[in-house]
Amino acid sequence: MNPIIDAIQSRRSVRHFTQEPITRAEILEIIRSGTWAPSGLNNQPWRFAIVTDPELKARFEDLTRYGRVIAQAPVLIPVFMDRSAMYHEVKDHLSMGACIENMLLAAHSLGLGAVWLGEILKNAQRIRILLGLPKDLELMAVIAVGHPARRDQTSTRRPLDEVIVFEK
């Protein structure tokens, strides 16, 4: 099978982590992979924070119902869109999704696990303030990263005949 297609189809959201540390090189490779996502006019609106400090990480736990995931993950990567770099609302949001997916695939390719936490967006402003970041940065997701505690996650997808709505 094609290694890229295999990575896309074998990646899973990982919500249970060991406490084995992640290297700074691994974190930077995940972020670097995010920056290679396509963006309109190559505006690259993404910005990232890296949170490894246990006390700071603990402050994230109360901002989501997935606090248990945050508590277990050795690293959090809050992903922001720099609104001052935007040129088109929809296109830039789509670019951010591509950036986040690249990061999830990079983590998977490194033998790590990751999950895209979106529910935490209800407290986006509190996170931005907690990190001391300017208002131009809009939280898009928090990615929790670590070594998977288990690797037996499964998933299914709808058959193609259910998702293809037109063909001629």
Buried (B, 14 or more C-beta within 10 A) or exposed (E): EEEEEEBEEEBBBBBBBEEEEBEEEBBEBBBEBBEEBEBBEEBBBBBBBBBBEEEEBEBBEEBBEBBEBBBBBBBBBBBBBBBEBBEEEEBBBBBBEBBBBBBBBBBBBBEBBBBBBBEBBEBBEBBBEBBEBEEBBBBBBBBBBBBBBEEEBEEEEEEEEEEEEEEE
